[in-house]
Amino acid sequence: MERLTMRREGHFKKPAFFKKTDEGKPIWHDAYLYSVLQEEWVNLLAEKNVSTKY
């Protein structure tokens, strides 16, 4: 995501679990929140000659 010029806005530690161990304990996962401003995205697409409808 960061290679696409997005910046990491947040790191959420153990916000959810999807599976449990054989003992029934949850397996927690971390999550990240990324963002990019619309004008930054449009400029990036313009550099790559991709048309936009914004």
Order of alpha helices (4+ residues) and beta strands (2+ residues): beta-beta-alpha
